[in-house]
Amino acid sequence: MDQPSEQGTVFGAHIPFVTYCGIEALDVQEGRTRLRLALRPEHANNLGIAHGGVICTLLDVALGTAARLKAGRPVVTLDMQTRFLAPGRDVLLAEGRVTRAGRSVIFCEAEIRDADGELVASATGLLKPVGESARP
């Protein structure tokens, strides 16, 4: 793992909403961030499956963590295109990766799979680095 996550952080960033949702940072391998969300009853929609909002949140965090690690500073999402492919149940695993990084924007992809490896949702995103760089 390239960057350890302390309790209450996602790859070094303190993001209260992510903690509230229960999203866990697993690791970074070859520039790809991996996350986990064990679904709770409050994550469900009226059909008893993962609500689209929690799916979008997990995808956004996967995109954002990959972009932030590449940029070395915070990022904001400018655009995200999401595809819902299968119901989300039990435990969801997300992966985010940078597909191209420019000076002012970063293009990323993310996907969520269930514990059996079935693709639940995917997204592409355009993220913008903001604030001060953490790099020396």
Helices and strands as residue ranges (DSSP letters): H 16-21, E 23-29, E 32-38, G 41-43, H 52-71, E 75-84, E 91-101, E 106-114, E 119-129
